Amino acid sequence: MLRDLIYQLTGNYYPEERMKIFEYKIERVLKNLGLENSSPEKVVAYFSKEGRDTLIDLMTVPETRFFREGEQIEVLVGEVLKHVPSPSIASMGCSTGQEPYTVAMILKRWKRSGTVIGFDVSRGVLEKASSAVYPLEELRDIPEDYREFVKVKEKFIEIREDVRYMVKFKRANLIDPKDFEGMEGFFHAVLCRNVLIYFDAKSKEVALRNIHKLLRREGTLVLSSTEILGKEFHDLFEPFKVGRFFFYRRKDT
């Protein structure tokens, strides 16, 4: 019942081989909440209402870092979008914000303006992202050429104001089209890296169709360099290569 609920809320699907991990996480949080002896129905009712954000934060995977596959983003900004004066770029599953801020830093270094919007289903990670403050050890992930865009404090780093100004955050479920109403055809590029790997075939198709609607005509979908978009989605996106990276161009349907 909880697996079905998290699937509805996030699109993440736990197959049988990951159910032990799922159970361990649930048991731990139920104990912390004093619900370990409650009936399944009461537990599901709690997570369906007041505990919804707790369940989402527990089950999403906040794995990110600054300049993760940074060269791919540099190619996107410097080559794929080079003729777009002020690109609008989305970061799906942005977690605590390192990817959107990385995109903004790269735009700034290329002396480009632009808008970057980070989307995530978890309120908790978006609050951290909006603060633009990170542990000092994360400075190591930022190349020397880009460190001018952060302020180094005693125990933390803070994103510079002009970079923060380019970035906004919005809570959204990638498989819920209502969360993206009014943004159809807004983005020149959508980064959706290491997100769809947690979706099953059905939720992946829904997510890709939502992304298709968000992109401008011939806009660009960016997946991780280790991900491949199957041929069953080539009616939505056409693969193309720039340097050593594959990207996917929106097709009219």
N, C-alpha and C positions, 0 to 999 in steps of 0.2 A: 504493500500500500504506500509506503514512504518512497519506494523507488519510483512508482508511478507519479507521485506528487512532485518529486524533484525534477522528473522528466517534463512535467507540465510547466513548472516554474522556470526552468533554465534550458531545456533541450538536452541536458547531459543525461546519458543513459548508462546505467551500471549493468554490464553483462554478468552472467553467472560467475565468471572467473574473478570478478572484482567485488563480489558480494561480501566476502569476509572483511575487506577493508571498509566497506559501507557499514556493515554491522558494528565493527569496532568503533567507528566514529559516532554512530548513533548511540551506542551503549554509554560511551563516555559523556556525551552531552546530556543524556537523560539522567545520569547519575548527578551531574552538576546542577540540574534543574529540579532534582527531587522527584522525577517522574519514572524512575526505574521499575516501580511496581504497578504502574498504571496500565489499564487495558490498551490494546492496540488502537481501538477506536478513539480513546481519549488522547493518545499520543498524536494520532493523525489529525484530530480536531485542533489540537494546540498548534501544530506546525502549519496547519492550513490558515490560521488566523494570526494571533498575536506572536507566534513563534516563526512566522514565515521568513523574516530576514535572518534569523538565527540559522535556519535550515539552509538557506541559500549561501550564507557565508561559510557554513561548515562544508558544503559539498562542492563549491566551485574551487578551481585550482589557481591560486594567485601566484603563478610562477612567471616572473618577468625580471628584466634588468635593463639598464640604460644601454643603448647601442647594441641591442641584441640583433645580430645580422645587420649591423649598421650600414655595411657597404650596399646592401640591397636597397635600403631607403635612400642612400645617396644617388644610386642609379635612377631610382624612381623620380627624385626631385630634379636631378641634373640632366637626365636624358628623356625619360618618358614624359615628364611634365614640363620640359624646358620651354615650350612655347606658351605655357599658361602663366600669365603675369602674377596672379594671386590665387593659387590653387586652394580648394577646399578638400580636406583629407579627413577621413574617419578612421578611428582605431577601435576595432571591435574586441571585446574582452580585454579592455585596457588595464584592468586590475588597478594597481596603485599608481599608475600614471607615467611610468618611465618611458613607454613607447610614444605616447603623444608628445611628451616634452622632448624626446629625441628628435622626432619629426620637426618640431618647431625650431630646435637648435640648428638642424641642418638647413632649414629654410633661411634662418637668420645668417648663417655663415655664407650662404650663396647670395646674400643680400636680396632675399625675396620676401614679400609679404605673403600672408595666407591665413587660413583658418583651420584649426585642428580640433576635432571633437572626439573625445574619448567616451566610449559606451561600455557599460558593464551592468550586470544584473544585481551586483552586490552593493548595497548602500555603504557598507563598512569600508570597502576598498576605495570607493569614490570619495569618501570623506578624507582619507589619507592622501589621495591624489590631489584633491583641491588645496590641501595645505602646502603642497610643493616643498615639503621638508623631508629629507631622507638621512639615514645614518651616514656618518662620515666615511665608512668603509665602501660605500657605493661610488665614491669618487674614482675608485680604481677602474670602474667600468666606462668612465667617460674619457675619450682620447684627449691628449694634451691640447690639441688644436681647438677643442670645444670647451675647455674648462673655464674660459672667460665668461661663459653663460651661467655659471653658478657662483654663489657666494659661499666661501668656505668659512664655517664657524668652528668653534672649539670641538664640538662633538657631533656636528651635523653639517649638511650642505643644504642650501636653499636655492631654488631656481630663480634666476634674475627676473625682475619685474617685466621687462619688455618681452621675454619669452613666455612668461605666464599669461600675459595679455593675449597672446595668440591662441591659447588653449582653453577650451571649455569642456565640461564633463556632464554627461546625462545618463540617468539610469534607464536601461532598456533591456528587454529580453529579445534576443536575436530571432526567436521563432514567433514573436508576437508582432504582427504588422501594425497594430494600433500604437505601439510605442514609437513608431517612426512616421506617424501621420504629419503631413505638412513639410516633410523633408525629401519628398520624391524628386529625383533628378538634381539633387543639390551638390553631390560630391564628384570631384574629378577623379578621386581614387579612394578605395576602401581597403585598409589593411585588416586582414582576418587571419592572423598567423597563429598556428597552434591552438586554434579554437575548435574547428570542425572535427578534429581528431577525437573529441569526446562525444560526438553526436552519432546517432544511428542514421541509417539511410534516409528515413522519413524526415527527421528533424533537420538533417543536412540539406535536403532539397528545399524545405521551407525557408531555412536561413539564406540559402543562395538566391532564392527568388526574392526575398526581401532586400538583399544587397543589390540585386539587379535593378530593383525599382529605385533605390537610393542613388545609383550612379547616373551621371549625365550620359548623353549619347557618346558611345565609344570610350566611356570611362574605364578605369583600370582597377581590377581586383588583384590584390597582392596576398598570396599565401606564403607560408614558410618555404624556404628552398628545399625542404625535405618532404613537402606535400605535393601531390599531383591531383589535379582535378580530372575525374573520370570522364570518359567520352559521353556518358549519359547526361552530362551537363553542358556539352558543347553547343546545344541550342541556345544557351544563355551566354556563354563566354567562349571566346576564341583565344587559344594560347598564342603568345608571341614571345620572342626571346630578345633580350638586350644584354650584350656582354655574356656573362655566364648565368644570368638569371632569367627564369621564365615568369611572365606576367600573363594576365588574362583580360582581354578586352571585351567590354559589354557588347552583346549583339542585340539588335532589335528583334523582337519576337512577334 
